[in-house]
Amino acid sequence: MTSPRILVVEDEMPIRRFLRIALESAGMTMLEADRGRLGIERAATEAPDVVVLDLGLPDMDGRDAILAIREWSQMPILVLSVRDAETDKIAALDAGADDYVTKPFATGELLARLRALLRARRPQSVETSALRFEDIVIDFAAHTVTRGGANVGLTRKEFDVLALLARHAGRLVTHRQLLTTVWGPAHTADTHYLRIAIGHIREKLGDPAANPRFIITDPGVGYRLLVLA
């Protein structure tokens, strides 16, 4: 059986050294990053089983790192932070963290919480940080789309629409789901926002509405993304 792989995103070397000893003694393999952006990159490229994340990172707030990972993955995230205020815990959990342990911490409790997250982890056989079809690459972690190696240059809303379709590739995504997720619950009737965004995406991907290869319209209902090899 493969040992669980734990990514520790922590800028303090003594804590990383201590955690390596503790994790390896518990039969786990530790990956590490001393910056938030490096942690996001390693989470995307190495697919750890759990991320252990400090909030006080030197290049970004840990909450922003959680939000970045949550845009493309549901991998378990455990916050390990000196911040013990209730507001900090709520903010981290609302951002998408699964658990929160404050420093200083008891090693036994941390390992027990990690084991609980590992038991609860859902199979993610189809999860990926990027989707490739024909000459198009959608990179969920980097928020970029390339076509033939060149940046397509989508706006943030356009990327969010395409990313949501890509995460449900081959399946119908309704107007309501797209509008609620990308623009918010107050915009479920604003289908013109969606028509404009889809039009721009099609134009930038070279996918004409009259004869689409990728984005298929289900009139009055929604859209689906066809991923062709």
N, C-alpha and C positions, 0 to 999 in steps of 0.2 A: 504493500500500500504506500502511495506517495505521501510524503510528509506535507502537512499544510504549509503554505507559503504566506508569510506575514510581511507586508510592506510597512516599515516604520518611517514616518515622515517627521523628523525631529532634528532640530539644529544643534542640540547640545550633545557633543561626543560622549561624555561620561554616561548619559542616559542611554544612548544607543548601545554603548558597550555593555552596560548592565542588562539591557533588554535582550541583546544577542545571547548572553550567557543563560538568561532565564528561559528564553524561547527554545534554544537548542537543547537545553536540559529537559524540556517538555516534549521533545521530538518534533519541533517545528523548525522550518527554515526561514531565516530572516533576510529580507531585502531592505535596503535603506536608502533614504534621500535626506539631505540636510536643507533643502529648500522646497517651497511649495510647488513651484513650477516643475522642478525635477520630479517631485512626488507624483504630480498629475501625469507626467510623461511616462514614468515607470509603471504607474497603475494601468495606463493605456497599452503599453507594449508588453508587459510581463504578466498581466492578469493575475494578481495575487488573490488568495482566498479571503484575506481580510486586510484592511488598511488601518493602521494605528496612527493617528494624526494629532500633532500638537497644534494649538491655535495660534501661539505666538511665534510665527515663522518670520524670518528676516526679510523675505521678499514679498510676502502677501499674508493677509489674515487667513487663518485656517478655515474659517467659515466660507471664504471665497473658494478655497480649494475643494471643499465639500460640494459646493454648488457646481463647480466645474466638472467634477467627476459624475455627479448625479445627472448631468445633461446627457450622458451616454451609457451609464452603467448603474446597476443596483448592487454592486459588490458591497459587502458589509463594511461599515466604517465605524471605528471606535475612537472617540476623542480622548486623548490623554493630556490633560492641561492643568496648569496651576490655577487657572481661573475657576473659582468656586462659587461665583454669584449665580443665583437662580436665573437671572436674565441671560447670562452667557450660556448656561446649559440649555435653556429653552431655544435660544437663537441657533445653537449648533444642531439641536434635534430637529427644529423646524427646517433647517437647511438640508437635512437628509441624513444626519448621523444616526446610527442605530443604537449607540450606547455612549456613556460618558463616564470617565474615571478621573478623579482629581489627583494631582500630585500634592504631597507625597502619597504613594500608593502601596498597597500590600501586594506582593508578587502573586500570592495564591489567588487573591480576588481577581487580579487582572487575567491570569491564565484561565480561571473559571469562566470569566465573561467571554474570553476568546473562544473557549470550547463551546459555549452556548451559541455564539454567532456562527461557528462552523457547523453545528448541528442544524441550525435553522436555515442555513444558506440554501437557496434554491439552485437546482441545476441550471447552468447558463451556457448550454452547448451552442446556442446561436448568437451569443453576445460577442460583439467585436467592436473595436474602436474605429474601424473604417469599413466602408462598403464599396466594393469595386464592381463595375459592370461596364462592358465595352471599354471605352477609353475614359470613363468618368470615375473619379474617386471622391467619395464623401467621407471626410475625416471628422468624426464627431468630436474628438478631443480637441483638435486644433481649430474647429469651426471654419473649415475651408472646403471648397469644392474645386477640383481641377478637371479639365477636359483636355485630353491629349497632352497632359503635363503642364498646361497653362492655367493660372488661377481664373476661375469663372467670375469672381467678383460679385457674389450675392450680397444683398443687404442682410442685416441681422434677421429681420422678419422672414425674408425669402429663405434664408438658411434654415430657420426654425421650421418652416412649412415643409421644406424638402426633407429635413432630418426626421420629422414625424412620419412622413410617408415612407421613408427608407426603413425606419424601425418596424413598420408594418408592411414591408414589401410583399406585393402580391395580394394584399388584403385591402378591402375598401375602408377608407377613413372618411367619416362623415364630415359635412360642413361644420356641424356643431362641435365635433371633437377638435377639428383644426382651429376653429375660431376661439373656442374656450381655452385651448392649450397655448396658442400663440398670442392672441390679443386679450384674452381674459373673458370671464363669464358675462361681462356687460356688453359684449360685442357678438353675441350668438346670432343676431339678425343681420350683421354687417357683411353679407356675403360678397359685396362689391370689393371689400378689402382682399378677400381671398381670390376673387377672379383676377384682380390686378396682379397680385403676387404670383399666381400660377402662370399668368401670361408672361411676366418678366422671367420667371424661372425657365419656361419653355424656350423663350427667345435665347437665353444665355446658354442653354444646353443644346441648342439646335434641334429642338423637338417641336415641329410645327403642329398647331392645334388641329389643322385639317387632316393631318396624317401622323398622329403621335406614335412614337415608339416606346416612350418611357412613362409619361404621365397620362393615364387614361381617365376620362371623365365619365362618371355615372350621373347623367343629368338630374338635377334636382336633389341629389343625395350626397355625392362627394367625389373623391378621387382615389386612384390606386396607382402605385408605382410598380411598373413591370421591370424586373431586373433580368436582363438578358446577358448570357455569358459572352 
